[in-house]
Structure formats: C-alpha cells, structure tokens
Amino acid sequence: MKFLCSQWLAAPLMAALLSIAAPALAQTPAAGSASGELRSIMQTLQEIRVQYRARKWGGAGLFMKMKKSFAHTTPQLLTRVSPEELGHFSYALATLEEGFVAMDPEQVEQGYRLSKASMLELENRFPAELSLEVEDLKQAVATSAACAARGDFTGAQESLEDLAGGRRRLDNAGMSYAKESWVHFGLVAEDLARAVRGKNNAGAQKAAAQAQQDLDDLLDRVPGR
C-alpha cells in the first residue's frame, strides 16, 4: 500500500512530540490554552495546504510550528483523549509530512484530510470561547459561499465539514442563548449543504446569507460582548 511507510514514521513522531511536551507536564497550561493551540494547529494545516496546492514544497518551518503547538497542547490532551487518539493524529501528520517531502500531491491530500479529521475530533473535546466558535462558524459559511460563487464546489464542501464540527460543539450553547435563531441556523445550514452538493450557487448564496444573520443574532446574545 502506498502509505504503509507512514505507519513506522508515526511511532517516532509520536515519541518526539511527547518528549517535547515532557517538560511542560510539570507546569500544566492554563485551562483555555488547549483550544488556542488546537486552533493554531488547524490554521497551520490550512497554510500547508495552500502551499502544496501552489506547488511550494518548502514547508519545513510550518511542520515544526505545528509539532510545537501540538507538543505544548499534549499535557492537556492527555486528560481527555486516549493515546490511540493521539496516535491517529501522529499517523496523519506523518502521512502529510512524508507526502510533502516526496512532493506527492495525492499523499499530501490524504494526509491533510486525515490530519484535519483528527483535529476536528480533538477540537470537539476542547471548545474555544463561544464568541470565537461562532466567528469560526461565520467564516466557514462565508468560505463555503465564496467557493460556490467561483464554482469550486469541492472547496465549498470542505468548509461544510468545519461547519458541521462547529455545530456539534455549540449545540448546547446555541440552544441556551438563542434557541429560535440556532434552530433556524441548523435548517439553513442543511439548505446550504444541499445547495453545495447540487452545485446550486444561487441556493448556496441565499442559505449562507440567512445563516450569517442567525449567527449574528447568536453573537449579540453572548454574554460579555
């Protein structure tokens, strides 16, 4: 199988990540730091993807940045996730990095998708502040609509994955602060997904506009804003 060599890369990568994190175990990070580090990792993943799609293969600095963020987060991750789940991310990152070194777009794409899926699962355990999460949802909606507008329905679909993850994390809070808007947002988010799957740009733009209004209402109700 093309990606078998990533299996043996993942184990040493995991060991390296944990060894970087070891000094931090004596100083447990502040409660909110995990969500911030995970958000940083996700942003770096996106930067890596932009680079490889532009066929720019000098991403060593981005990989090191991501590994350091992950290592800093590891002490907190160990309180809520299993070693197997951490291993999944390690394997995914090894697959991504190996493909990047080999300048293999197909393997990089698989590594990116595996890494992003693992990150979404980890983010579900460490949600950020409500206002930040809602802003992320707004960005996912806007990105999906922008992709649809230029005919990139594959990109639009990928943004819907971020939207689905955010909806899972915010369901309780959304129902607590703005029940009617949150329920309506769920309905128009499904409309957006159907429009994207059907390559219906007009429907996607309409649903996205309605979704943004619902999210703005939710933001207006968040305490302290």
MODELLER restraints for C-alpha pairs under 7 A, 6 or more apart:
rsr = mdl.restraints
at = mdl.atoms
rsr.add(forms.Gaussian(group=physical.xy_distance, feature=features.Distance(at['CA:3:A'], at['CA:95:A']), mean=6.99, stdev=0.5))
rsr.add(forms.Gaussian(group=physical.xy_distance, feature=features.Distance(at['CA:6:A'], at['CA:91:A']), mean=6.55, stdev=0.5))
rsr.add(forms.Gaussian(group=physical.xy_distance, feature=features.Distance(at['CA:6:A'], at['CA:94:A']), mean=5.78, stdev=0.5))
rsr.add(forms.Gaussian(group=physical.xy_distance, feature=features.Distance(at['CA:6:A'], at['CA:95:A']), mean=5.20, stdev=0.5))
rsr.add(forms.Gaussian(group=physical.xy_distance, feature=features.Distance(at['CA:7:A'], at['CA:91:A']), mean=6.48, stdev=0.5))
rsr.add(forms.Gaussian(group=physical.xy_distance, feature=features.Distance(at['CA:9:A'], at['CA:94:A']), mean=5.95, stdev=0.5))
rsr.add(forms.Gaussian(group=physical.xy_distance, feature=features.Distance(at['CA:10:A'], at['CA:90:A']), mean=5.38, stdev=0.5))
rsr.add(forms.Gaussian(group=physical.xy_distance, feature=features.Distance(at['CA:10:A'], at['CA:91:A']), mean=4.44, stdev=0.5))
rsr.add(forms.Gaussian(group=physical.xy_distance, feature=features.Distance(at['CA:10:A'], at['CA:94:A']), mean=5.45, stdev=0.5))
rsr.add(forms.Gaussian(group=physical.xy_distance, feature=features.Distance(at['CA:13:A'], at['CA:90:A']), mean=6.38, stdev=0.5))
rsr.add(forms.Gaussian(group=physical.xy_distance, feature=features.Distance(at['CA:14:A'], at['CA:87:A']), mean=6.64, stdev=0.5))
rsr.add(forms.Gaussian(group=physical.xy_distance, feature=features.Distance(at['CA:14:A'], at['CA:90:A']), mean=5.52, stdev=0.5))
rsr.add(forms.Gaussian(group=physical.xy_distance, feature=features.Distance(at['CA:17:A'], at['CA:67:A']), mean=6.65, stdev=0.5))
rsr.add(forms.Gaussian(group=physical.xy_distance, feature=features.Distance(at['CA:17:A'], at['CA:71:A']), mean=5.19, stdev=0.5))
rsr.add(forms.Gaussian(group=physical.xy_distance, feature=features.Distance(at['CA:18:A'], at['CA:71:A']), mean=6.34, stdev=0.5))
rsr.add(forms.Gaussian(group=physical.xy_distance, feature=features.Distance(at['CA:20:A'], at['CA:71:A']), mean=5.80, stdev=0.5))
rsr.add(forms.Gaussian(group=physical.xy_distance, feature=features.Distance(at['CA:21:A'], at['CA:71:A']), mean=4.67, stdev=0.5))
rsr.add(forms.Gaussian(group=physical.xy_distance, feature=features.Distance(at['CA:21:A'], at['CA:72:A']), mean=5.67, stdev=0.5))
rsr.add(forms.Gaussian(group=physical.xy_distance, feature=features.Distance(at['CA:21:A'], at['CA:74:A']), mean=6.28, stdev=0.5))
rsr.add(forms.Gaussian(group=physical.xy_distance, feature=features.Distance(at['CA:21:A'], at['CA:75:A']), mean=6.85, stdev=0.5))
rsr.add(forms.Gaussian(group=physical.xy_distance, feature=features.Distance(at['CA:24:A'], at['CA:72:A']), mean=6.96, stdev=0.5))
rsr.add(forms.Gaussian(group=physical.xy_distance, feature=features.Distance(at['CA:25:A'], at['CA:75:A']), mean=5.72, stdev=0.5))
rsr.add(forms.Gaussian(group=physical.xy_distance, feature=features.Distance(at['CA:28:A'], at['CA:75:A']), mean=6.76, stdev=0.5))
rsr.add(forms.Gaussian(group=physical.xy_distance, feature=features.Distance(at['CA:34:A'], at['CA:73:A']), mean=5.30, stdev=0.5))
rsr.add(forms.Gaussian(group=physical.xy_distance, feature=features.Distance(at['CA:34:A'], at['CA:76:A']), mean=6.39, stdev=0.5))
rsr.add(forms.Gaussian(group=physical.xy_distance, feature=features.Distance(at['CA:34:A'], at['CA:126:A']), mean=6.59, stdev=0.5))
rsr.add(forms.Gaussian(group=physical.xy_distance, feature=features.Distance(at['CA:35:A'], at['CA:123:A']), mean=6.70, stdev=0.5))
rsr.add(forms.Gaussian(group=physical.xy_distance, feature=features.Distance(at['CA:35:A'], at['CA:126:A']), mean=5.27, stdev=0.5))
rsr.add(forms.Gaussian(group=physical.xy_distance, feature=features.Distance(at['CA:35:A'], at['CA:127:A']), mean=5.98, stdev=0.5))
rsr.add(forms.Gaussian(group=physical.xy_distance, feature=features.Distance(at['CA:35:A'], at['CA:128:A']), mean=5.23, stdev=0.5))
rsr.add(forms.Gaussian(group=physical.xy_distance, feature=features.Distance(at['CA:37:A'], at['CA:69:A']), mean=5.61, stdev=0.5))
rsr.add(forms.Gaussian(group=physical.xy_distance, feature=features.Distance(at['CA:37:A'], at['CA:70:A']), mean=6.96, stdev=0.5))
rsr.add(forms.Gaussian(group=physical.xy_distance, feature=features.Distance(at['CA:37:A'], at['CA:73:A']), mean=6.16, stdev=0.5))
rsr.add(forms.Gaussian(group=physical.xy_distance, feature=features.Distance(at['CA:38:A'], at['CA:123:A']), mean=6.53, stdev=0.5))
rsr.add(forms.Gaussian(group=physical.xy_distance, feature=features.Distance(at['CA:41:A'], at['CA:66:A']), mean=5.33, stdev=0.5))
rsr.add(forms.Gaussian(group=physical.xy_distance, feature=features.Distance(at['CA:41:A'], at['CA:69:A']), mean=6.40, stdev=0.5))
rsr.add(forms.Gaussian(group=physical.xy_distance, feature=features.Distance(at['CA:42:A'], at['CA:119:A']), mean=6.90, stdev=0.5))
rsr.add(forms.Gaussian(group=physical.xy_distance, feature=features.Distance(at['CA:44:A'], at['CA:62:A']), mean=6.55, stdev=0.5))
rsr.add(forms.Gaussian(group=physical.xy_distance, feature=features.Distance(at['CA:44:A'], at['CA:66:A']), mean=6.36, stdev=0.5))
rsr.add(forms.Gaussian(group=physical.xy_distance, feature=features.Distance(at['CA:48:A'], at['CA:59:A']), mean=6.75, stdev=0.5))
rsr.add(forms.Gaussian(group=physical.xy_distance, feature=features.Distance(at['CA:48:A'], at['CA:62:A']), mean=6.84, stdev=0.5))
rsr.add(forms.Gaussian(group=physical.xy_distance, feature=features.Distance(at['CA:51:A'], at['CA:57:A']), mean=6.81, stdev=0.5))
rsr.add(forms.Gaussian(group=physical.xy_distance, feature=features.Distance(at['CA:57:A'], at['CA:100:A']), mean=6.47, stdev=0.5))
rsr.add(forms.Gaussian(group=physical.xy_distance, feature=features.Distance(at['CA:57:A'], at['CA:103:A']), mean=6.67, stdev=0.5))
rsr.add(forms.Gaussian(group=physical.xy_distance, feature=features.Distance(at['CA:88:A'], at['CA:118:A']), mean=6.80, stdev=0.5))
rsr.add(forms.Gaussian(group=physical.xy_distance, feature=features.Distance(at['CA:89:A'], at['CA:115:A']), mean=5.90, stdev=0.5))
rsr.add(forms.Gaussian(group=physical.xy_distance, feature=features.Distance(at['CA:89:A'], at['CA:118:A']), mean=5.49, stdev=0.5))
rsr.add(forms.Gaussian(group=physical.xy_distance, feature=features.Distance(at['CA:92:A'], at['CA:111:A']), mean=5.35, stdev=0.5))
rsr.add(forms.Gaussian(group=physical.xy_distance, feature=features.Distance(at['CA:92:A'], at['CA:114:A']), mean=5.19, stdev=0.5))
rsr.add(forms.Gaussian(group=physical.xy_distance, feature=features.Distance(at['CA:92:A'], at['CA:115:A']), mean=4.90, stdev=0.5))
rsr.add(forms.Gaussian(group=physical.xy_distance, feature=features.Distance(at['CA:93:A'], at['CA:111:A']), mean=6.39, stdev=0.5))
rsr.add(forms.Gaussian(group=physical.xy_distance, feature=features.Distance(at['CA:93:A'], at['CA:115:A']), mean=5.83, stdev=0.5))
rsr.add(forms.Gaussian(group=physical.xy_distance, feature=features.Distance(at['CA:95:A'], at['CA:111:A']), mean=4.88, stdev=0.5))
rsr.add(forms.Gaussian(group=physical.xy_distance, feature=features.Distance(at['CA:96:A'], at['CA:107:A']), mean=6.75, stdev=0.5))
rsr.add(forms.Gaussian(group=physical.xy_distance, feature=features.Distance(at['CA:96:A'], at['CA:108:A']), mean=4.88, stdev=0.5))
rsr.add(forms.Gaussian(group=physical.xy_distance, feature=features.Distance(at['CA:96:A'], at['CA:111:A']), mean=3.88, stdev=0.5))
rsr.add(forms.Gaussian(group=physical.xy_distance, feature=features.Distance(at['CA:96:A'], at['CA:112:A']), mean=5.82, stdev=0.5))
rsr.add(forms.Gaussian(group=physical.xy_distance, feature=features.Distance(at['CA:99:A'], at['CA:105:A']), mean=6.97, stdev=0.5))
rsr.add(forms.Gaussian(group=physical.xy_distance, feature=features.Distance(at['CA:99:A'], at['CA:107:A']), mean=4.94, stdev=0.5))
rsr.add(forms.Gaussian(group=physical.xy_distance, feature=features.Distance(at['CA:99:A'], at['CA:108:A']), mean=4.76, stdev=0.5))
rsr.add(forms.Gaussian(group=physical.xy_distance, feature=features.Distance(at['CA:100:A'], at['CA:108:A']), mean=5.87, stdev=0.5))
rsr.add(forms.Gaussian(group=physical.xy_distance, feature=features.Distance(at['CA:120:A'], at['CA:165:A']), mean=6.48, stdev=0.5))
rsr.add(forms.Gaussian(group=physical.xy_distance, feature=features.Distance(at['CA:124:A'], at['CA:169:A']), mean=5.77, stdev=0.5))
rsr.add(forms.Gaussian(group=physical.xy_distance, feature=features.Distance(at['CA:127:A'], at['CA:169:A']), mean=6.53, stdev=0.5))
rsr.add(forms.Gaussian(group=physical.xy_distance, feature=features.Distance(at['CA:131:A'], at['CA:219:A']), mean=6.36, stdev=0.5))
rsr.add(forms.Gaussian(group=physical.xy_distance, feature=features.Distance(at['CA:131:A'], at['CA:222:A']), mean=6.86, stdev=0.5))
rsr.add(forms.Gaussian(group=physical.xy_distance, feature=features.Distance(at['CA:133:A'], at['CA:166:A']), mean=6.79, stdev=0.5))
rsr.add(forms.Gaussian(group=physical.xy_distance, feature=features.Distance(at['CA:134:A'], at['CA:215:A']), mean=6.68, stdev=0.5))
rsr.add(forms.Gaussian(group=physical.xy_distance, feature=features.Distance(at['CA:134:A'], at['CA:219:A']), mean=6.91, stdev=0.5))
rsr.add(forms.Gaussian(group=physical.xy_distance, feature=features.Distance(at['CA:137:A'], at['CA:163:A']), mean=5.72, stdev=0.5))
rsr.add(forms.Gaussian(group=physical.xy_distance, feature=features.Distance(at['CA:137:A'], at['CA:166:A']), mean=6.26, stdev=0.5))
rsr.add(forms.Gaussian(group=physical.xy_distance, feature=features.Distance(at['CA:138:A'], at['CA:212:A']), mean=6.15, stdev=0.5))
rsr.add(forms.Gaussian(group=physical.xy_distance, feature=features.Distance(at['CA:138:A'], at['CA:215:A']), mean=6.80, stdev=0.5))
rsr.add(forms.Gaussian(group=physical.xy_distance, feature=features.Distance(at['CA:140:A'], at['CA:159:A']), mean=5.34, stdev=0.5))
rsr.add(forms.Gaussian(group=physical.xy_distance, feature=features.Distance(at['CA:140:A'], at['CA:160:A']), mean=6.81, stdev=0.5))
rsr.add(forms.Gaussian(group=physical.xy_distance, feature=features.Distance(at['CA:140:A'], at['CA:162:A']), mean=6.28, stdev=0.5))
rsr.add(forms.Gaussian(group=physical.xy_distance, feature=features.Distance(at['CA:140:A'], at['CA:163:A']), mean=5.79, stdev=0.5))
rsr.add(forms.Gaussian(group=physical.xy_distance, feature=features.Distance(at['CA:141:A'], at['CA:208:A']), mean=5.92, stdev=0.5))
rsr.add(forms.Gaussian(group=physical.xy_distance, feature=features.Distance(at['CA:142:A'], at['CA:208:A']), mean=6.97, stdev=0.5))
rsr.add(forms.Gaussian(group=physical.xy_distance, feature=features.Distance(at['CA:143:A'], at['CA:156:A']), mean=6.91, stdev=0.5))
rsr.add(forms.Gaussian(group=physical.xy_distance, feature=features.Distance(at['CA:143:A'], at['CA:159:A']), mean=6.49, stdev=0.5))
rsr.add(forms.Gaussian(group=physical.xy_distance, feature=features.Distance(at['CA:144:A'], at['CA:155:A']), mean=6.93, stdev=0.5))
rsr.add(forms.Gaussian(group=physical.xy_distance, feature=features.Distance(at['CA:144:A'], at['CA:156:A']), mean=4.02, stdev=0.5))
rsr.add(forms.Gaussian(group=physical.xy_distance, feature=features.Distance(at['CA:144:A'], at['CA:157:A']), mean=6.90, stdev=0.5))
rsr.add(forms.Gaussian(group=physical.xy_distance, feature=features.Distance(at['CA:144:A'], at['CA:159:A']), mean=5.33, stdev=0.5))
rsr.add(forms.Gaussian(group=physical.xy_distance, feature=features.Distance(at['CA:144:A'], at['CA:160:A']), mean=6.70, stdev=0.5))
rsr.add(forms.Gaussian(group=physical.xy_distance, feature=features.Distance(at['CA:145:A'], at['CA:156:A']), mean=6.72, stdev=0.5))
rsr.add(forms.Gaussian(group=physical.xy_distance, feature=features.Distance(at['CA:145:A'], at['CA:204:A']), mean=6.13, stdev=0.5))
rsr.add(forms.Gaussian(group=physical.xy_distance, feature=features.Distance(at['CA:145:A'], at['CA:205:A']), mean=5.75, stdev=0.5))
rsr.add(forms.Gaussian(group=physical.xy_distance, feature=features.Distance(at['CA:145:A'], at['CA:208:A']), mean=6.25, stdev=0.5))
rsr.add(forms.Gaussian(group=physical.xy_distance, feature=features.Distance(at['CA:147:A'], at['CA:153:A']), mean=6.25, stdev=0.5))
rsr.add(forms.Gaussian(group=physical.xy_distance, feature=features.Distance(at['CA:147:A'], at['CA:155:A']), mean=5.86, stdev=0.5))
rsr.add(forms.Gaussian(group=physical.xy_distance, feature=features.Distance(at['CA:147:A'], at['CA:156:A']), mean=5.07, stdev=0.5))
rsr.add(forms.Gaussian(group=physical.xy_distance, feature=features.Distance(at['CA:148:A'], at['CA:156:A']), mean=5.78, stdev=0.5))
rsr.add(forms.Gaussian(group=physical.xy_distance, feature=features.Distance(at['CA:148:A'], at['CA:196:A']), mean=6.91, stdev=0.5))
rsr.add(forms.Gaussian(group=physical.xy_distance, feature=features.Distance(at['CA:148:A'], at['CA:201:A']), mean=5.53, stdev=0.5))
rsr.add(forms.Gaussian(group=physical.xy_distance, feature=features.Distance(at['CA:148:A'], at['CA:204:A']), mean=6.99, stdev=0.5))
rsr.add(forms.Gaussian(group=physical.xy_distance, feature=features.Distance(at['CA:149:A'], at['CA:201:A']), mean=5.94, stdev=0.5))
rsr.add(forms.Gaussian(group=physical.xy_distance, feature=features.Distance(at['CA:153:A'], at['CA:196:A']), mean=6.07, stdev=0.5))
rsr.add(forms.Gaussian(group=physical.xy_distance, feature=features.Distance(at['CA:153:A'], at['CA:199:A']), mean=6.39, stdev=0.5))
rsr.add(forms.Gaussian(group=physical.xy_distance, feature=features.Distance(at['CA:156:A'], at['CA:196:A']), mean=6.62, stdev=0.5))
rsr.add(forms.Gaussian(group=physical.xy_distance, feature=features.Distance(at['CA:157:A'], at['CA:196:A']), mean=6.51, stdev=0.5))
rsr.add(forms.Gaussian(group=physical.xy_distance, feature=features.Distance(at['CA:160:A'], at['CA:193:A']), mean=6.85, stdev=0.5))
rsr.add(forms.Gaussian(group=physical.xy_distance, feature=features.Distance(at['CA:174:A'], at['CA:182:A']), mean=5.49, stdev=0.5))
rsr.add(forms.Gaussian(group=physical.xy_distance, feature=features.Distance(at['CA:175:A'], at['CA:182:A']), mean=6.17, stdev=0.5))
rsr.add(forms.Gaussian(group=physical.xy_distance, feature=features.Distance(at['CA:177:A'], at['CA:218:A']), mean=6.78, stdev=0.5))
rsr.add(forms.Gaussian(group=physical.xy_distance, feature=features.Distance(at['CA:177:A'], at['CA:221:A']), mean=6.16, stdev=0.5))
rsr.add(forms.Gaussian(group=physical.xy_distance, feature=features.Distance(at['CA:177:A'], at['CA:222:A']), mean=6.91, stdev=0.5))
rsr.add(forms.Gaussian(group=physical.xy_distance, feature=features.Distance(at['CA:178:A'], at['CA:218:A']), mean=5.64, stdev=0.5))
rsr.add(forms.Gaussian(group=physical.xy_distance, feature=features.Distance(at['CA:178:A'], at['CA:221:A']), mean=6.95, stdev=0.5))
rsr.add(forms.Gaussian(group=physical.xy_distance, feature=features.Distance(at['CA:181:A'], at['CA:214:A']), mean=5.08, stdev=0.5))
rsr.add(forms.Gaussian(group=physical.xy_distance, feature=features.Distance(at['CA:181:A'], at['CA:217:A']), mean=6.83, stdev=0.5))
rsr.add(forms.Gaussian(group=physical.xy_distance, feature=features.Distance(at['CA:181:A'], at['CA:218:A']), mean=6.88, stdev=0.5))
rsr.add(forms.Gaussian(group=physical.xy_distance, feature=features.Distance(at['CA:182:A'], at['CA:214:A']), mean=6.72, stdev=0.5))
rsr.add(forms.Gaussian(group=physical.xy_distance, feature=features.Distance(at['CA:185:A'], at['CA:211:A']), mean=5.31, stdev=0.5))
rsr.add(forms.Gaussian(group=physical.xy_distance, feature=features.Distance(at['CA:185:A'], at['CA:214:A']), mean=5.62, stdev=0.5))
rsr.add(forms.Gaussian(group=physical.xy_distance, feature=features.Distance(at['CA:188:A'], at['CA:207:A']), mean=5.39, stdev=0.5))
rsr.add(forms.Gaussian(group=physical.xy_distance, feature=features.Distance(at['CA:188:A'], at['CA:210:A']), mean=6.75, stdev=0.5))
rsr.add(forms.Gaussian(group=physical.xy_distance, feature=features.Distance(at['CA:188:A'], at['CA:211:A']), mean=5.96, stdev=0.5))
rsr.add(forms.Gaussian(group=physical.xy_distance, feature=features.Distance(at['CA:189:A'], at['CA:207:A']), mean=6.92, stdev=0.5))
rsr.add(forms.Gaussian(group=physical.xy_distance, feature=features.Distance(at['CA:189:A'], at['CA:211:A']), mean=6.52, stdev=0.5))
rsr.add(forms.Gaussian(group=physical.xy_distance, feature=features.Distance(at['CA:191:A'], at['CA:207:A']), mean=6.05, stdev=0.5))
rsr.add(forms.Gaussian(group=physical.xy_distance, feature=features.Distance(at['CA:192:A'], at['CA:204:A']), mean=5.03, stdev=0.5))
rsr.add(forms.Gaussian(group=physical.xy_distance, feature=features.Distance(at['CA:192:A'], at['CA:207:A']), mean=5.18, stdev=0.5))
rsr.add(forms.Gaussian(group=physical.xy_distance, feature=features.Distance(at['CA:192:A'], at['CA:208:A']), mean=6.41, stdev=0.5))
rsr.add(forms.Gaussian(group=physical.xy_distance, feature=features.Distance(at['CA:195:A'], at['CA:201:A']), mean=6.87, stdev=0.5))
rsr.add(forms.Gaussian(group=physical.xy_distance, feature=features.Distance(at['CA:195:A'], at['CA:203:A']), mean=5.43, stdev=0.5))
rsr.add(forms.Gaussian(group=physical.xy_distance, feature=features.Distance(at['CA:195:A'], at['CA:204:A']), mean=5.12, stdev=0.5))
rsr.add(forms.Gaussian(group=physical.xy_distance, feature=features.Distance(at['CA:196:A'], at['CA:204:A']), mean=6.21, stdev=0.5))
